[in-house]
Amino acid sequence: MRSLITAGAGIVIYQCWRLWLDNHYFSELTQENNRQAGIILTSIWQKQKLQDFTLEQRYQGALKQLKYSLISCALLWLIWIITLLFK
């Protein structure tokens, strides 16, 4: 059970880091430099599809990441509470 909680914590930390990156990313991103940002993201993450996203698609992806992060965190808390209650 400890391994499951540790792995879940690692996943949640990674997702929070991604949200932190998105926060800083969107504070600098505008419609004018969206194409240049796509080229940079393609070279960082090695995913060609990142180059062609519109600004709205990038916002939708960040919201999707937020939803996954919240669900992962809630599941981690649930597993942790169940572990504490039924130990």
PDB file of N, CA, C and O in Angstrom:
ATOM      1  N   MET A   1       0.820  -1.186   0.000  1.00  0.00           N
ATOM      2  CA  MET A   1       0.000   0.000   0.000  1.00  0.00           C
ATOM      3  C   MET A   1       0.875   1.265   0.000  1.00  0.00           C
ATOM      4  O   MET A   1       0.536   2.270  -0.624  1.00  0.00           O
ATOM      5  N   ARG A   2       2.005   1.188   0.714  1.00  0.00           N
ATOM      6  CA  ARG A   2       2.899   2.345   0.731  1.00  0.00           C
ATOM      7  C   ARG A   2       3.425   2.669  -0.660  1.00  0.00           C
ATOM      8  O   ARG A   2       3.584   3.835  -1.021  1.00  0.00           O
ATOM      9  N   SER A   3       3.689   1.633  -1.425  1.00  0.00           N
ATOM     10  CA  SER A   3       4.189   1.845  -2.790  1.00  0.00           C
ATOM     11  C   SER A   3       3.140   2.538  -3.645  1.00  0.00           C
ATOM     12  O   SER A   3       3.469   3.406  -4.453  1.00  0.00           O
ATOM     13  N   LEU A   4       1.888   2.162  -3.474  1.00  0.00           N
ATOM     14  CA  LEU A   4       0.794   2.775  -4.222  1.00  0.00           C
ATOM     15  C   LEU A   4       0.665   4.257  -3.860  1.00  0.00           C
ATOM     16  O   LEU A   4       0.503   5.107  -4.736  1.00  0.00           O
ATOM     17  N   ILE A   5       0.737   4.553  -2.577  1.00  0.00           N
ATOM     18  CA  ILE A   5       0.639   5.941  -2.133  1.00  0.00           C
ATOM     19  C   ILE A   5       1.844   6.749  -2.627  1.00  0.00           C
ATOM     20  O   ILE A   5       1.688   7.895  -3.048  1.00  0.00           O
ATOM     21  N   THR A   6       3.026   6.168  -2.579  1.00  0.00           N
ATOM     22  CA  THR A   6       4.225   6.856  -3.052  1.00  0.00           C
ATOM     23  C   THR A   6       4.154   7.121  -4.552  1.00  0.00           C
ATOM     24  O   THR A   6       4.490   8.213  -5.009  1.00  0.00           O
ATOM     25  N   ALA A   7       3.720   6.130  -5.315  1.00  0.00           N
ATOM     26  CA  ALA A   7       3.568   6.316  -6.763  1.00  0.00           C
ATOM     27  C   ALA A   7       2.511   7.374  -7.059  1.00  0.00           C
ATOM     28  O   ALA A   7       2.703   8.217  -7.935  1.00  0.00           O
ATOM     29  N   GLY A   8       1.399   7.331  -6.332  1.00  0.00           N
ATOM     30  CA  GLY A   8       0.347   8.339  -6.513  1.00  0.00           C
ATOM     31  C   GLY A   8       0.841   9.734  -6.184  1.00  0.00           C
ATOM     32  O   GLY A   8       0.512  10.694  -6.880  1.00  0.00           O
ATOM     33  N   ALA A   9       1.636   9.851  -5.120  1.00  0.00           N
ATOM     34  CA  ALA A   9       2.193  11.153  -4.752  1.00  0.00           C
ATOM     35  C   ALA A   9       3.130  11.666  -5.849  1.00  0.00           C
ATOM     36  O   ALA A   9       3.134  12.858  -6.156  1.00  0.00           O
ATOM     37  N   GLY A  10       3.908  10.782  -6.426  1.00  0.00           N
ATOM     38  CA  GLY A  10       4.788  11.174  -7.521  1.00  0.00           C
ATOM     39  C   GLY A  10       4.005  11.682  -8.726  1.00  0.00           C
ATOM     40  O   GLY A  10       4.390  12.668  -9.356  1.00  0.00           O
ATOM     41  N   ILE A  11       2.917  11.010  -9.040  1.00  0.00           N
ATOM     42  CA  ILE A  11       2.071  11.428 -10.161  1.00  0.00           C
ATOM     43  C   ILE A  11       1.449  12.793  -9.878  1.00  0.00           C
ATOM     44  O   ILE A  11       1.431  13.662 -10.750  1.00  0.00           O
ATOM     45  N   VAL A  12       0.941  12.982  -8.666  1.00  0.00           N
ATOM     46  CA  VAL A  12       0.320  14.264  -8.305  1.00  0.00           C
ATOM     47  C   VAL A  12       1.353  15.385  -8.331  1.00  0.00           C
ATOM     48  O   VAL A  12       1.057  16.483  -8.804  1.00  0.00           O
ATOM     49  N   ILE A  13       2.553  15.129  -7.834  1.00  0.00           N
ATOM     50  CA  ILE A  13       3.603  16.149  -7.853  1.00  0.00           C
ATOM     51  C   ILE A  13       3.957  16.522  -9.293  1.00  0.00           C
ATOM     52  O   ILE A  13       4.122  17.701  -9.608  1.00  0.00           O
ATOM     53  N   TYR A  14       4.072  15.528 -10.157  1.00  0.00           N
ATOM     54  CA  TYR A  14       4.355  15.800 -11.570  1.00  0.00           C
ATOM     55  C   TYR A  14       3.251  16.654 -12.188  1.00  0.00           C
ATOM     56  O   TYR A  14       3.538  17.612 -12.904  1.00  0.00           O
ATOM     57  N   GLN A  15       1.999  16.316 -11.919  1.00  0.00           N
ATOM     58  CA  GLN A  15       0.892  17.071 -12.490  1.00  0.00           C
ATOM     59  C   GLN A  15       0.839  18.499 -11.945  1.00  0.00           C
ATOM     60  O   GLN A  15       0.518  19.430 -12.684  1.00  0.00           O
ATOM     61  N   CYS A  16       1.146  18.677 -10.676  1.00  0.00           N
ATOM     62  CA  CYS A  16       1.203  20.032 -10.106  1.00  0.00           C
ATOM     63  C   CYS A  16       2.330  20.838 -10.743  1.00  0.00           C
ATOM     64  O   CYS A  16       2.176  22.036 -10.983  1.00  0.00           O
ATOM     65  N   TRP A  17       3.450  20.198 -11.016  1.00  0.00           N
ATOM     66  CA  TRP A  17       4.557  20.863 -11.698  1.00  0.00           C
ATOM     67  C   TRP A  17       4.132  21.310 -13.093  1.00  0.00           C
ATOM     68  O   TRP A  17       4.462  22.414 -13.526  1.00  0.00           O
ATOM     69  N   ARG A  18       3.397  20.447 -13.795  1.00  0.00           N
ATOM     70  CA  ARG A  18       2.893  20.807 -15.125  1.00  0.00           C
ATOM     71  C   ARG A  18       1.942  22.000 -15.048  1.00  0.00           C
ATOM     72  O   ARG A  18       1.980  22.878 -15.910  1.00  0.00           O
ATOM     73  N   LEU A  19       1.087  22.038 -14.021  1.00  0.00           N
ATOM     74  CA  LEU A  19       0.192  23.177 -13.852  1.00  0.00           C
ATOM     75  C   LEU A  19       0.977  24.450 -13.557  1.00  0.00           C
ATOM     76  O   LEU A  19       0.622  25.527 -14.036  1.00  0.00           O
ATOM     77  N   TRP A  20       2.036  24.327 -12.773  1.00  0.00           N
ATOM     78  CA  TRP A  20       2.882  25.469 -12.480  1.00  0.00           C
ATOM     79  C   TRP A  20       3.521  25.992 -13.763  1.00  0.00           C
ATOM     80  O   TRP A  20       3.575  27.201 -13.991  1.00  0.00           O
ATOM     81  N   LEU A  21       4.005  25.069 -14.599  1.00  0.00           N
ATOM     82  CA  LEU A  21       4.573  25.467 -15.887  1.00  0.00           C
ATOM     83  C   LEU A  21       3.532  26.168 -16.754  1.00  0.00           C
ATOM     84  O   LEU A  21       3.819  27.194 -17.371  1.00  0.00           O
ATOM     85  N   ASP A  22       2.315  25.607 -16.801  1.00  0.00           N
ATOM     86  CA  ASP A  22       1.247  26.211 -17.596  1.00  0.00           C
ATOM     87  C   ASP A  22       0.925  27.618 -17.108  1.00  0.00           C
ATOM     88  O   ASP A  22       0.666  28.512 -17.914  1.00  0.00           O
ATOM     89  N   ASN A  23       0.939  27.817 -15.804  1.00  0.00           N
ATOM     90  CA  ASN A  23       0.655  29.142 -15.254  1.00  0.00           C
ATOM     91  C   ASN A  23       1.655  30.164 -15.772  1.00  0.00           C
ATOM     92  O   ASN A  23       1.266  31.244 -16.216  1.00  0.00           O
ATOM     93  N   HIS A  24       2.928  29.834 -15.719  1.00  0.00           N
ATOM     94  CA  HIS A  24       3.950  30.755 -16.209  1.00  0.00           C
ATOM     95  C   HIS A  24       3.923  30.876 -17.734  1.00  0.00           C
ATOM     96  O   HIS A  24       4.180  31.941 -18.294  1.00  0.00           O
ATOM     97  N   TYR A  25       3.615  29.786 -18.372  1.00  0.00           N
ATOM     98  CA  TYR A  25       3.539  29.740 -19.832  1.00  0.00           C
ATOM     99  C   TYR A  25       2.438  30.669 -20.339  1.00  0.00           C
ATOM    100  O   TYR A  25       2.664  31.449 -21.264  1.00  0.00           O
ATOM    101  N   PHE A  26       1.257  30.593 -19.743  1.00  0.00           N
ATOM    102  CA  PHE A  26       0.140  31.409 -20.207  1.00  0.00           C
ATOM    103  C   PHE A  26       0.267  32.874 -19.799  1.00  0.00           C
ATOM    104  O   PHE A  26      -0.365  33.735 -20.411  1.00  0.00           O
ATOM    105  N   SER A  27       1.062  33.173 -18.787  1.00  0.00           N
ATOM    106  CA  SER A  27       1.271  34.577 -18.443  1.00  0.00           C
ATOM    107  C   SER A  27       2.095  35.293 -19.512  1.00  0.00           C
ATOM    108  O   SER A  27       2.016  36.516 -19.637  1.00  0.00           O
ATOM    109  N   GLU A  28       2.875  34.551 -20.277  1.00  0.00           N
ATOM    110  CA  GLU A  28       3.710  35.127 -21.330  1.00  0.00           C
ATOM    111  C   GLU A  28       3.135  34.933 -22.731  1.00  0.00           C
ATOM    112  O   GLU A  28       3.553  35.612 -23.669  1.00  0.00           O
ATOM    113  N   LEU A  29       2.187  34.020 -22.882  1.00  0.00           N
ATOM    114  CA  LEU A  29       1.693  33.649 -24.206  1.00  0.00           C
ATOM    115  C   LEU A  29       0.629  34.631 -24.701  1.00  0.00           C
ATOM    116  O   LEU A  29      -0.288  35.004 -23.969  1.00  0.00           O
ATOM    117  N   THR A  30       0.778  35.034 -25.952  1.00  0.00           N
ATOM    118  CA  THR A  30      -0.226  35.873 -26.616  1.00  0.00           C
ATOM    119  C   THR A  30      -0.543  35.254 -27.970  1.00  0.00           C
ATOM    120  O   THR A  30       0.105  34.303 -28.406  1.00  0.00           O
ATOM    121  N   GLN A  31      -1.534  35.803 -28.610  1.00  0.00           N
ATOM    122  CA  GLN A  31      -1.920  35.309 -29.929  1.00  0.00           C
ATOM    123  C   GLN A  31      -0.773  35.487 -30.927  1.00  0.00           C
ATOM    124  O   GLN A  31      -0.599  34.672 -31.833  1.00  0.00           O
ATOM    125  N   GLU A  32       0.000  36.551 -30.754  1.00  0.00           N
ATOM    126  CA  GLU A  32       1.083  36.844 -31.688  1.00  0.00           C
ATOM    127  C   GLU A  32       2.253  35.861 -31.570  1.00  0.00           C
ATOM    128  O   GLU A  32       2.856  35.495 -32.578  1.00  0.00           O
ATOM    129  N   ASN A  33       2.572  35.436 -30.360  1.00  0.00           N
ATOM    130  CA  ASN A  33       3.725  34.544 -30.206  1.00  0.00           C
ATOM    131  C   ASN A  33       3.321  33.078 -30.006  1.00  0.00           C
ATOM    132  O   ASN A  33       4.147  32.266 -29.587  1.00  0.00           O
ATOM    133  N   ASN A  34       2.084  32.737 -30.296  1.00  0.00           N
ATOM    134  CA  ASN A  34       1.597  31.371 -30.142  1.00  0.00           C
ATOM    135  C   ASN A  34       2.344  30.408 -31.063  1.00  0.00           C
ATOM    136  O   ASN A  34       2.693  29.301 -30.653  1.00  0.00           O
ATOM    137  N   ARG A  35       2.588  30.820 -32.293  1.00  0.00           N
ATOM    138  CA  ARG A  35       3.294  29.936 -33.244  1.00  0.00           C
ATOM    139  C   ARG A  35       4.721  29.665 -32.768  1.00  0.00           C
ATOM    140  O   ARG A  35       5.184  28.524 -32.807  1.00  0.00           O
ATOM    141  N   GLN A  36       5.405  30.692 -32.327  1.00  0.00           N
ATOM    142  CA  GLN A  36       6.773  30.521 -31.823  1.00  0.00           C
ATOM    143  C   GLN A  36       6.773  29.616 -30.586  1.00  0.00           C
ATOM    144  O   GLN A  36       7.666  28.785 -30.425  1.00  0.00           O
ATOM    145  N   ALA A  37       5.780  29.776 -29.723  1.00  0.00           N
ATOM    146  CA  ALA A  37       5.671  28.912 -28.541  1.00  0.00           C
ATOM    147  C   ALA A  37       5.448  27.467 -28.956  1.00  0.00           C
ATOM    148  O   ALA A  37       5.976  26.551 -28.324  1.00  0.00           O
ATOM    149  N   GLY A  38       4.672  27.254 -30.010  1.00  0.00           N
ATOM    150  CA  GLY A  38       4.451  25.900 -30.509  1.00  0.00           C
ATOM    151  C   GLY A  38       5.734  25.243 -30.974  1.00  0.00           C
ATOM    152  O   GLY A  38       5.950  24.057 -30.725  1.00  0.00           O
ATOM    153  N   ILE A  39       6.577  25.990 -31.640  1.00  0.00           N
ATOM    154  CA  ILE A  39       7.866  25.457 -32.099  1.00  0.00           C
ATOM    155  C   ILE A  39       8.739  25.091 -30.902  1.00  0.00           C
ATOM    156  O   ILE A  39       9.379  24.039 -30.897  1.00  0.00           O
ATOM    157  N   ILE A  40       8.768  25.950 -29.899  1.00  0.00           N
ATOM    158  CA  ILE A  40       9.579  25.683 -28.712  1.00  0.00           C
ATOM    159  C   ILE A  40       9.053  24.466 -27.964  1.00  0.00           C
ATOM    160  O   ILE A  40       9.833  23.608 -27.549  1.00  0.00           O
ATOM    161  N   LEU A  41       7.718  24.382 -27.785  1.00  0.00           N
ATOM    162  CA  LEU A  41       7.140  23.234 -27.077  1.00  0.00           C
ATOM    163  C   LEU A  41       7.372  21.929 -27.821  1.00  0.00           C
ATOM    164  O   LEU A  41       7.560  20.880 -27.204  1.00  0.00           O
ATOM    165  N   THR A  42       7.359  21.996 -29.149  1.00  0.00           N
ATOM    166  CA  THR A  42       7.634  20.802 -29.947  1.00  0.00           C
ATOM    167  C   THR A  42       9.051  20.296 -29.694  1.00  0.00           C
ATOM    168  O   THR A  42       9.282  19.090 -29.609  1.00  0.00           O
ATOM    169  N   SER A  43       9.990  21.221 -29.576  1.00  0.00           N
ATOM    170  CA  SER A  43      11.365  20.786 -29.327  1.00  0.00           C
ATOM    171  C   SER A  43      11.559  20.284 -27.893  1.00  0.00           C
ATOM    172  O   SER A  43      12.377  19.394 -27.660  1.00  0.00           O
ATOM    173  N   ILE A  44      10.825  20.839 -26.936  1.00  0.00           N
ATOM    174  CA  ILE A  44      10.959  20.395 -25.544  1.00  0.00           C
ATOM    175  C   ILE A  44      10.321  19.037 -25.329  1.00  0.00           C
ATOM    176  O   ILE A  44      10.964  18.125 -24.809  1.00  0.00           O
ATOM    177  N   TRP A  45       9.060  18.890 -25.725  1.00  0.00           N
ATOM    178  CA  TRP A  45       8.293  17.673 -25.424  1.00  0.00           C
ATOM    179  C   TRP A  45       8.349  16.631 -26.535  1.00  0.00           C
ATOM    180  O   TRP A  45       7.832  15.527 -26.359  1.00  0.00           O
ATOM    181  N   GLN A  46       8.958  16.946 -27.664  1.00  0.00           N
ATOM    182  CA  GLN A  46       9.112  16.007 -28.780  1.00  0.00           C
ATOM    183  C   GLN A  46       7.764  15.482 -29.289  1.00  0.00           C
ATOM    184  O   GLN A  46       7.621  14.298 -29.593  1.00  0.00           O
ATOM    185  N   LYS A  47       6.785  16.383 -29.376  1.00  0.00           N
ATOM    186  CA  LYS A  47       5.462  16.034 -29.918  1.00  0.00           C
ATOM    187  C   LYS A  47       5.128  17.039 -31.012  1.00  0.00           C
ATOM    188  O   LYS A  47       4.921  18.222 -30.738  1.00  0.00           O
ATOM    189  N   GLN A  48       5.077  16.572 -32.231  1.00  0.00           N
ATOM    190  CA  GLN A  48       4.880  17.444 -33.394  1.00  0.00           C
ATOM    191  C   GLN A  48       3.538  18.175 -33.347  1.00  0.00           C
ATOM    192  O   GLN A  48       3.436  19.303 -33.829  1.00  0.00           O
ATOM    193  N   LYS A  49       2.517  17.551 -32.778  1.00  0.00           N
ATOM    194  CA  LYS A  49       1.181  18.165 -32.783  1.00  0.00           C
ATOM    195  C   LYS A  49       1.131  19.455 -31.953  1.00  0.00           C
ATOM    196  O   LYS A  49       0.231  20.269 -32.160  1.00  0.00           O
ATOM    197  N   LEU A  50       2.058  19.662 -31.035  1.00  0.00           N
ATOM    198  CA  LEU A  50       2.067  20.871 -30.208  1.00  0.00           C
ATOM    199  C   LEU A  50       2.331  22.129 -31.027  1.00  0.00           C
ATOM    200  O   LEU A  50       1.993  23.232 -30.597  1.00  0.00           O
ATOM    201  N   GLN A  51       2.921  21.974 -32.179  1.00  0.00           N
ATOM    202  CA  GLN A  51       3.283  23.113 -33.005  1.00  0.00           C
ATOM    203  C   GLN A  51       2.052  23.785 -33.618  1.00  0.00           C
ATOM    204  O   GLN A  51       2.070  24.991 -33.865  1.00  0.00           O
ATOM    205  N   ASP A  52       0.994  23.031 -33.864  1.00  0.00           N
ATOM    206  CA  ASP A  52      -0.141  23.544 -34.621  1.00  0.00           C
ATOM    207  C   ASP A  52      -1.345  23.943 -33.767  1.00  0.00           C
ATOM    208  O   ASP A  52      -2.381  24.305 -34.324  1.00  0.00           O
ATOM    209  N   PHE A  53      -1.248  23.892 -32.458  1.00  0.00           N
ATOM    210  CA  PHE A  53      -2.388  24.218 -31.611  1.00  0.00           C
ATOM    211  C   PHE A  53      -2.677  25.719 -31.622  1.00  0.00           C
ATOM    212  O   PHE A  53      -1.768  26.547 -31.678  1.00  0.00           O
ATOM    213  N   THR A  54      -3.967  26.044 -31.568  1.00  0.00           N
ATOM    214  CA  THR A  54      -4.358  27.438 -31.400  1.00  0.00           C
ATOM    215  C   THR A  54      -4.263  27.784 -29.918  1.00  0.00           C
ATOM    216  O   THR A  54      -4.089  26.903 -29.077  1.00  0.00           O
ATOM    217  N   LEU A  55      -4.376  29.064 -29.609  1.00  0.00           N
ATOM    218  CA  LEU A  55      -4.316  29.502 -28.219  1.00  0.00           C
ATOM    219  C   LEU A  55      -5.468  28.896 -27.417  1.00  0.00           C
ATOM    220  O   LEU A  55      -5.289  28.511 -26.262  1.00  0.00           O
ATOM    221  N   GLU A  56      -6.642  28.814 -28.027  1.00  0.00           N
ATOM    222  CA  GLU A  56      -7.799  28.216 -27.351  1.00  0.00           C
ATOM    223  C   GLU A  56      -7.562  26.729 -27.062  1.00  0.00           C
ATOM    224  O   GLU A  56      -7.929  26.247 -25.991  1.00  0.00           O
ATOM    225  N   GLN A  57      -6.964  26.013 -27.986  1.00  0.00           N
ATOM    226  CA  GLN A  57      -6.657  24.602 -27.763  1.00  0.00           C
ATOM    227  C   GLN A  57      -5.644  24.435 -26.639  1.00  0.00           C
ATOM    228  O   GLN A  57      -5.716  23.470 -25.878  1.00  0.00           O
ATOM    229  N   ARG A  58      -4.715  25.352 -26.531  1.00  0.00           N
ATOM    230  CA  ARG A  58      -3.751  25.295 -25.437  1.00  0.00           C
ATOM    231  C   ARG A  58      -4.443  25.520 -24.090  1.00  0.00           C
ATOM    232  O   ARG A  58      -4.134  24.845 -23.107  1.00  0.00           O
ATOM    233  N   TYR A  59      -5.380  26.474 -24.050  1.00  0.00           N
ATOM    234  CA  TYR A  59      -6.148  26.701 -22.822  1.00  0.00           C
ATOM    235  C   TYR A  59      -6.969  25.464 -22.447  1.00  0.00           C
ATOM    236  O   TYR A  59      -7.036  25.087 -21.277  1.00  0.00           O
ATOM    237  N   GLN A  60      -7.591  24.839 -23.448  1.00  0.00           N
ATOM    238  CA  GLN A  60      -8.384  23.639 -23.184  1.00  0.00           C
ATOM    239  C   GLN A  60      -7.504  22.509 -22.660  1.00  0.00           C
ATOM    240  O   GLN A  60      -7.923  21.758 -21.779  1.00  0.00           O
ATOM    241  N   GLY A  61      -6.306  22.381 -23.186  1.00  0.00           N
ATOM    242  CA  GLY A  61      -5.377  21.369 -22.701  1.00  0.00           C
ATOM    243  C   GLY A  61      -4.960  21.617 -21.258  1.00  0.00           C
ATOM    244  O   GLY A  61      -4.807  20.678 -20.477  1.00  0.00           O
ATOM    245  N   ALA A  62      -4.778  22.885 -20.911  1.00  0.00           N
ATOM    246  CA  ALA A  62      -4.422  23.219 -19.525  1.00  0.00           C
ATOM    247  C   ALA A  62      -5.579  22.910 -18.582  1.00  0.00           C
ATOM    248  O   ALA A  62      -5.362  22.431 -17.469  1.00  0.00           O
ATOM    249  N   LEU A  63      -6.802  23.179 -19.018  1.00  0.00           N
ATOM    250  CA  LEU A  63      -7.963  22.841 -18.186  1.00  0.00           C
ATOM    251  C   LEU A  63      -8.111  21.329 -18.021  1.00  0.00           C
ATOM    252  O   LEU A  63      -8.492  20.847 -16.954  1.00  0.00           O
ATOM    253  N   LYS A  64      -7.809  20.601 -19.071  1.00  0.00           N
ATOM    254  CA  LYS A  64      -7.836  19.135 -19.000  1.00  0.00           C
ATOM    255  C   LYS A  64      -6.785  18.633 -18.013  1.00  0.00           C
ATOM    256  O   LYS A  64      -7.046  17.717 -17.232  1.00  0.00           O
ATOM    257  N   GLN A  65      -5.605  19.232 -18.050  1.00  0.00           N
ATOM    258  CA  GLN A  65      -4.536  18.873 -17.115  1.00  0.00           C
ATOM    259  C   GLN A  65      -4.957  19.180 -15.679  1.00  0.00           C
ATOM    260  O   GLN A  65      -4.670  18.401 -14.770  1.00  0.00           O
ATOM    261  N   LEU A  66      -5.634  20.309 -15.470  1.00  0.00           N
ATOM    262  CA  LEU A  66      -6.125  20.664 -14.142  1.00  0.00           C
ATOM    263  C   LEU A  66      -7.126  19.630 -13.645  1.00  0.00           C
ATOM    264  O   LEU A  66      -7.087  19.232 -12.481  1.00  0.00           O
ATOM    265  N   LYS A  67      -8.019  19.198 -14.523  1.00  0.00           N
ATOM    266  CA  LYS A  67      -9.020  18.200 -14.139  1.00  0.00           C
ATOM    267  C   LYS A  67      -8.348  16.882 -13.744  1.00  0.00           C
ATOM    268  O   LYS A  67      -8.719  16.274 -12.741  1.00  0.00           O
ATOM    269  N   TYR A  68      -7.369  16.445 -14.524  1.00  0.00           N
ATOM    270  CA  TYR A  68      -6.642  15.215 -14.192  1.00  0.00           C
ATOM    271  C   TYR A  68      -5.901  15.347 -12.861  1.00  0.00           C
ATOM    272  O   TYR A  68      -5.848  14.406 -12.069  1.00  0.00           O
ATOM    273  N   SER A  69      -5.336  16.520 -12.635  1.00  0.00           N
ATOM    274  CA  SER A  69      -4.609  16.739 -11.383  1.00  0.00           C
ATOM    275  C   SER A  69      -5.542  16.669 -10.177  1.00  0.00           C
ATOM    276  O   SER A  69      -5.209  16.053  -9.165  1.00  0.00           O
ATOM    277  N   LEU A  70      -6.692  17.292 -10.285  1.00  0.00           N
ATOM    278  CA  LEU A  70      -7.656  17.275  -9.175  1.00  0.00           C
ATOM    279  C   LEU A  70      -8.171  15.863  -8.898  1.00  0.00           C
ATOM    280  O   LEU A  70      -8.302  15.459  -7.743  1.00  0.00           O
ATOM    281  N   ILE A  71      -8.458  15.123  -9.956  1.00  0.00           N
ATOM    282  CA  ILE A  71      -8.930  13.746  -9.791  1.00  0.00           C
ATOM    283  C   ILE A  71      -7.835  12.878  -9.171  1.00  0.00           C
ATOM    284  O   ILE A  71      -8.107  12.083  -8.272  1.00  0.00           O
ATOM    285  N   SER A  72      -6.610  13.026  -9.644  1.00  0.00           N
ATOM    286  CA  SER A  72      -5.494  12.245  -9.096  1.00  0.00           C
ATOM    287  C   SER A  72      -5.268  12.560  -7.629  1.00  0.00           C
ATOM    288  O   SER A  72      -5.032  11.660  -6.823  1.00  0.00           O
ATOM    289  N   CYS A  73      -5.339  13.824  -7.289  1.00  0.00           N
ATOM    290  CA  CYS A  73      -5.145  14.225  -5.898  1.00  0.00           C
ATOM    291  C   CYS A  73      -6.265  13.681  -5.015  1.00  0.00           C
ATOM    292  O   CYS A  73      -6.008  13.200  -3.912  1.00  0.00           O
ATOM    293  N   ALA A  74      -7.500  13.755  -5.493  1.00  0.00           N
ATOM    294  CA  ALA A  74      -8.635  13.227  -4.729  1.00  0.00           C
ATOM    295  C   ALA A  74      -8.504  11.717  -4.528  1.00  0.00           C
ATOM    296  O   ALA A  74      -8.768  11.212  -3.437  1.00  0.00           O
ATOM    297  N   LEU A  75      -8.100  10.998  -5.572  1.00  0.00           N
ATOM    298  CA  LEU A  75      -7.908   9.550  -5.444  1.00  0.00           C
ATOM    299  C   LEU A  75      -6.789   9.221  -4.467  1.00  0.00           C
ATOM    300  O   LEU A  75      -6.898   8.276  -3.685  1.00  0.00           O
ATOM    301  N   LEU A  76      -5.721   9.995  -4.509  1.00  0.00           N
ATOM    302  CA  LEU A  76      -4.621   9.775  -3.577  1.00  0.00           C
ATOM    303  C   LEU A  76      -5.087   9.980  -2.138  1.00  0.00           C
ATOM    304  O   LEU A  76      -4.765   9.178  -1.261  1.00  0.00           O
ATOM    305  N   TRP A  77      -5.833  11.036  -1.895  1.00  0.00           N
ATOM    306  CA  TRP A  77      -6.369  11.277  -0.550  1.00  0.00           C
ATOM    307  C   TRP A  77      -7.295  10.145  -0.124  1.00  0.00           C
ATOM    308  O   TRP A  77      -7.242   9.703   1.024  1.00  0.00           O
ATOM    309  N   LEU A  78      -8.137   9.673  -1.030  1.00  0.00           N
ATOM    310  CA  LEU A  78      -9.053   8.580  -0.708  1.00  0.00           C
ATOM    311  C   LEU A  78      -8.288   7.313  -0.343  1.00  0.00           C
ATOM    312  O   LEU A  78      -8.618   6.652   0.642  1.00  0.00           O
ATOM    313  N   ILE A  79      -7.288   6.977  -1.114  1.00  0.00           N
ATOM    314  CA  ILE A  79      -6.468   5.794  -0.812  1.00  0.00           C
ATOM    315  C   ILE A  79      -5.773   5.965   0.530  1.00  0.00           C
ATOM    316  O   ILE A  79      -5.721   5.027   1.326  1.00  0.00           O
ATOM    317  N   TRP A  80      -5.246   7.138   0.783  1.00  0.00           N
ATOM    318  CA  TRP A  80      -4.541   7.415   2.033  1.00  0.00           C
ATOM    319  C   TRP A  80      -5.482   7.301   3.235  1.00  0.00           C
ATOM    320  O   TRP A  80      -5.116   6.722   4.258  1.00  0.00           O
ATOM    321  N   ILE A  81      -6.692   7.852   3.111  1.00  0.00           N
ATOM    322  CA  ILE A  81      -7.663   7.795   4.221  1.00  0.00           C
ATOM    323  C   ILE A  81      -8.114   6.347   4.447  1.00  0.00           C
ATOM    324  O   ILE A  81      -8.215   5.908   5.592  1.00  0.00           O
ATOM    325  N   ILE A  82      -8.379   5.621   3.394  1.00  0.00           N
ATOM    326  CA  ILE A  82      -8.778   4.227   3.547  1.00  0.00           C
ATOM    327  C   ILE A  82      -7.675   3.415   4.213  1.00  0.00           C
ATOM    328  O   ILE A  82      -7.937   2.565   5.064  1.00  0.00           O
ATOM    329  N   THR A  83      -6.444   3.691   3.813  1.00  0.00           N
ATOM    330  CA  THR A  83      -5.307   3.005   4.422  1.00  0.00           C
ATOM    331  C   THR A  83      -5.214   3.309   5.907  1.00  0.00           C
ATOM    332  O   THR A  83      -4.939   2.411   6.703  1.00  0.00           O
ATOM    333  N   LEU A  84      -5.437   4.552   6.292  1.00  0.00           N
ATOM    334  CA  LEU A  84      -5.374   4.924   7.699  1.00  0.00           C
ATOM    335  C   LEU A  84      -6.518   4.296   8.507  1.00  0.00           C
ATOM    336  O   LEU A  84      -6.320   3.877   9.648  1.00  0.00           O
ATOM    337  N   LEU A  85      -7.699   4.234   7.916  1.00  0.00           N
ATOM    338  CA  LEU A  85      -8.866   3.713   8.630  1.00  0.00           C
ATOM    339  C   LEU A  85      -8.839   2.197   8.796  1.00  0.00           C
ATOM    340  O   LEU A  85      -9.284   1.685   9.823  1.00  0.00           O
ATOM    341  N   PHE A  86      -8.331   1.480   7.815  1.00  0.00           N
ATOM    342  CA  PHE A  86      -8.396   0.015   7.821  1.00  0.00           C
ATOM    343  C   PHE A  86      -7.026  -0.631   8.006  1.00  0.00           C
ATOM    344  O   PHE A  86      -6.801  -1.750   7.544  1.00  0.00           O
ATOM    345  N   LYS A  87      -6.138   0.048   8.658  1.00  0.00           N
ATOM    346  CA  LYS A  87      -4.803  -0.492   8.868  1.00  0.00           C
ATOM    347  C   LYS A  87      -4.814  -1.591   9.911  1.00  0.00           C
ATOM    348  O   LYS A  87      -3.767  -2.163  10.217  1.00  0.00           O
TER     349      LYS A  87
END
